[in-house]
Amino acid sequence: MNGEQEVKLRLDGVSKSYARGKQRHPVLDRISLTVREGEFVTLIGPSGSGKTTLFRLIGGVERPDEGQIYIGGELATGRRGLISYMPQQASLFPWMSVAANISSALASAGVPAKEAETLASRWLERIGLGAVAKQYPHVLSGGMQQRVSFLRALLMPRDIMCLDEPFAALDALTRADMQAWLLQLWEAERRSVLFVTHSIEEALTLSDRIYVLSPAPARVLAELAVPFPRPRRVGVWKDPAFVELKERVLAMLGEGAAHGR
Amino acid sequence: MANKSYRSVLLPVATLFGLALVWQASCSLFAIDPWMLPSPLDIAERMGTDAARLAEQSAATLTLALKGIGLGVGFGVVSAILFHLIPGVRTALSPVIIITQNIPLIALGPLLMLWFGFGILPKLILLVLVCYFPVAWSMLAGLGQAEPHLREYLAMIGAKRWEVLRRLELPASLPYFFSGLKITATYSISSAIVAEWLGGSEGIGHYLVLKKNGYDTAGVFSAIICIVALSLLFYGIAALLERLVIRWRPPRSEEKGGKAA
């Protein structure tokens, strides 16, 4: 829309199927989507709709059967090391200090060791975790571990951040807390994000645009822009337009499920 | 807490002391000949008069065992990593290695002396064969045990093979390495004794042969006490190293509930 160079991630008709016994089971069906610079894009779909597979393709861990993936304007199909990633489990290394978890990931992404250490400690300070920077991750609560995990993804100098249901394992209160925290931090930093969730509220609260996926084999059912202005407040769910959008997405997901059968 | 640890030390010590008392009492009550079964006091006396010699011989055994452990552990670690990185090497070599583990030391020892003479070389080979296996095999198991979600995280951010080894697989294998090391530590002393017994001019094993041939049963018991002490010392050092190196594990008894969010 605003010129090709602004698109950080583009999927072009990506399909993937797995062989189970003699049959092939399609998981993704010609998925096309884009994430532009500084844009927060969410994929929403029922569980088992192949969102994790889609991430593995973007990460270059697997190759699509068809279609191409472009990251930062370059062909990236099957290429690793171009994205930063925040998984559902915090996935911090238990034998490294909180700070070392972040700095070693930055070093993997090519940041010089000294600079990585400075960045990690400065940012941990900034998100109020300076006191535990030298501790092992097991002293942190689940929510705090996810904050470290998010920071690790945020600081990696890569074109796109992929967040795979990062709050799914948290309790409702912590989750709401984390959404507010992430919203604030992201709005200050404006990185390009591809976010996966199956919470409609979460998608509407955080994103600029939403792609609604069908059950497997996943297709893009619809693409919607979320009209609420930034900086966004967490109370945005009280807005009548929010409720209306939520109902639309719910209806689409319901229809998609009916089609799938 | 304090009471418990007090008891866990006091009870076994009291038991040992009680046994020694019964032993001493039986020896004098039934007038057992000292060459048949010397009393604890006889043994203590012998250890006193022979202290310099025992210390010298123990030191020789200690040196031999340390060399064996050093080499065995070194080979063990290197081959565990090699087998892990190149599974074909493992498949090719593991039958040979398992066969060497099943030949009794008292059969292998004389053969090695036949081939390599009476110097330190055959003894060292024997020890390395013994020390190698527990370390290599437990570490190899540990290298494959790394948490799948951490592996997936590293794949997604495009970590190189050696980064996966250094940041994930090696640290994850350390607890396994140390259980192997603790086994090796105790094996090494008894194998060093066997090696010295089979042929040699120094060491506690050699001392043991001399005392046995001279029907000096108190001397035999003195040697046994030195051997047990050396084994316990080695095990203790291995356990201490484990505690010093692996500090990231959360304390097991601590309640995690207090740290929620």
Boltz contact constraints between the chains, C-beta under 6 A:
constraints:
  - contact:
      token1: [A, 59]
      token2: [B, 156]
      max_distance: 6.0
  - contact:
      token1: [A, 61]
      token2: [B, 155]
      max_distance: 6.0
  - contact:
      token1: [A, 80]
      token2: [B, 158]
      max_distance: 6.0
  - contact:
      token1: [A, 81]
      token2: [B, 158]
      max_distance: 6.0
  - contact:
      token1: [A, 85]
      token2: [B, 156]
      max_distance: 6.0
  - contact:
      token1: [A, 85]
      token2: [B, 157]
      max_distance: 6.0
  - contact:
      token1: [A, 87]
      token2: [B, 153]
      max_distance: 6.0
  - contact:
      token1: [A, 89]
      token2: [B, 149]
      max_distance: 6.0
  - contact:
      token1: [A, 91]
      token2: [B, 149]
      max_distance: 6.0
  - contact:
      token1: [A, 91]
      token2: [B, 150]
      max_distance: 6.0
  - contact:
      token1: [A, 91]
      token2: [B, 153]
      max_distance: 6.0
  - contact:
      token1: [A, 94]
      token2: [B, 248]
      max_distance: 6.0
  - contact:
      token1: [A, 95]
      token2: [B, 171]
      max_distance: 6.0
  - contact:
      token1: [A, 95]
      token2: [B, 248]
      max_distance: 6.0
  - contact:
      token1: [A, 108]
      token2: [B, 159]
      max_distance: 6.0
  - contact:
      token1: [A, 108]
      token2: [B, 163]
      max_distance: 6.0
  - contact:
      token1: [A, 136]
      token2: [B, 248]
      max_distance: 6.0
  - contact:
      token1: [A, 138]
      token2: [B, 250]
      max_distance: 6.0
  - contact:
      token1: [A, 141]
      token2: [B, 259]
      max_distance: 6.0
  - contact:
      token1: [A, 141]
      token2: [B, 260]
      max_distance: 6.0
  - contact:
      token1: [A, 141]
      token2: [B, 261]
      max_distance: 6.0
  - contact:
      token1: [A, 143]
      token2: [B, 261]
      max_distance: 6.0
  - contact:
      token1: [A, 174]
      token2: [B, 261]
      max_distance: 6.0
